[in-house]
Amino acid sequence: MIGTAGGSAVATLAERSSRYLLMDHLGCEPSGDAVRYSLIATDLEVCFADPMGP
């Protein structure tokens, strides 16, 4: 999610079965690299969801 005028950004990571949501502040750099480093810092295994999955 990107804030008004691109002033800040948040990466979201949702676990489907438990509905656990993790939000990580990206500052004012909403780039793919910033999201990747944010997810690496969580030390969680990240898999991309299948849009046709449950």
N, C-alpha and C positions, 0 to 999 in steps of 0.2 A: 504494500500500500504506500502510496506517495502522497504527502501532505500538500496543502495549498501552496501553489507557486513552486513546487518542488523543493521546499525548504527542509524537508525531512522525509525519511522513509523507514518502513518497518517490514521485515521479512516474517512470514508466518509459516509455521510447520504444524500440520494437523495430523493426529493419529486417528484413523477412521473408527476403529472398533471401540476404543475407550473415550473418544472425543476429546482427548488431551490436546491442548493448543499451546504452542510455544511461540512467543513473539519476541523478535530481536531487533533492537534499534540499529539502523544502518547510518544514521547521521544524514548528511546532505549528499551522500554518494550512492544513489540508487542504481548501481551497476551490477552486472552478473558476477563480477569478481567479488564485490562486497557481500553479495548473498552467499556465494560459495564459502568465503572465509568465515562468515557468520555461522553457517551450518557446520563447518569443520570444528569451530570452537565449542559447539554443543557436545561433541564427543558421542553423538548418537549415530546409529546406522540409518542412513537416509535412502529410501527407495522411492522412485516415482510411481505414483498411483496409475493404475490402468483405468482409463475413463469408462470402460465397460465393466469394471469390477464392482463388487458390492459396496 
